[in-house]
Amino acid sequence: MKLKLKQIGPRKMEVASESWSFVVDLKEQFGGEDSGPNPSELTAAAVASCEVLTGVVWASRRHGVELKDLEAEVQWVYEEKPERIARIDVVIRNAAEQLGDKTAAFTAIAKGCAVSKTLKIAPELTLKVE
């Protein structure tokens, strides 16, 4: 899997696949224009969307329940030493009534999504500057 990133402004990157693209930008206080999510927002959004969609697929495939009108909210807390996101809290709404007694199982499955597991079991990171 591969994405390409290209700098399109002083503090702005375009992220592109073969099918789509979006902009990553820093907040104005860091010299950006706030015209798109920043990397921390992308991280939090990745966790929340992964957990929701993993649960949606599980409910459909395992129980034939097609969840509708779900909403989620994600909040995160920064730590400064070392600078990082220290906590991510996700709330998924409009699911419990549709899931009934499957709510606890949905929660367990959703928490095991690929992005959440990646943050729990750190991947090898490499960087090459050319």
N, C-alpha and C positions, 0 to 999 in steps of 0.2 A: 504494500500500500504506500502511496506517495502523494504528497501535496507539494505544490510549488509556492514559494513566498517571494514577493517582489516589493522592494521599498518604493512607495508612490508618494511619499511626503517625508518631511523631516522626522516625524514620529509615527508614521503610518505605513502599514504593510497590507498588500493584497494577498489573500490566501486563495489558491485556485486548485481545483481538480480538473479533470477533463470535462466535467458537466456543469460546474457551478463555481462561484467565487463570492468572497465577502471581504470586508475591510476590518483590520484590527488597528486600533488607534489608542493612544494614551490620552489620559485626561488633560485638560488645559493646564492644570497646575504642574504637569510634567512636560509641558511644551507641545502637547498634542492638540487636536481639535475636537476630541470626544465625538468623532463621527462614526464610531463603531465600538464594539466591545474591546476592553483591554485584556491582556493575557489572563489575569486573575478572574475576570468575569467569565471568560471562556472556560476556565477550569471549573468554576462553580456551575456554569450552565451545562457543561459536559457531564458532571456528576448527576445533576438533577434530571436531565433529559435521558441519560442512560438508565437511571433507576426507573423512571416512569415507563419508558418504552420496553425495558426488559420485563417489567410486571405486566404490561399490556399484552405482549407476545405470549407470556406464560399463561395468562388467564384465557386467552383465545385458544391456544393449542392444547392446553391441559384440561380446561374445563368448559370450552365452548362459550365463554363469556366475552362478548365484545364490549369492552369498556368504552364509554362515551363521555364527552364533555369534561375530561380530567383537566385539572389545573394544578400547577405546582409553584411553590415559592422556595427560593434558595437564598440563604444568608451565609456569610462567611466572616471569620474573624482573622485578622492579621496578627502575627507575632513579629517582633523586630529582631530578635537575636536567637537564631538566624532569621532573616527576613523571609517570611513564607506565609502561606495560608495555614493556620493552625487548626481550624475547625470549619466544617461545612455542615449546615443544617438544612435538610430538605423536608418540606411538608407537601404531601400529595393530597389534593382535595377532590371530592366528588367520587371517590372510589369505594369507600367502605359500604355504602348502601348497595352498590352494585355487586360487591363481592360477598357480602354476608359473612358466613363462617369461614370464608377463604381469605379474609383480610390479613391474618397473621402470616399465613403462607405466602401471600403476595409480598408482604413486607420483607420476609426472609429472602425470597427470590430476588426482589428488586435490589436489596442491599448487596447482592452478589453479582451485580452487573460488571461488565469488563472494565469500565472506567474506575469504579470503586475498588475493584480488586487490584487494579494497576497502582492505585495510590496506597493500598495496604501492603502490597508486595512490590516494592520499588523495582522498576525495570532497569536494565543496564542503559545508561545514557552515554552517548558519545558525541563529541563535537569536533569538527575539523574546520579550520578557518583557511580559506584559499585566497 
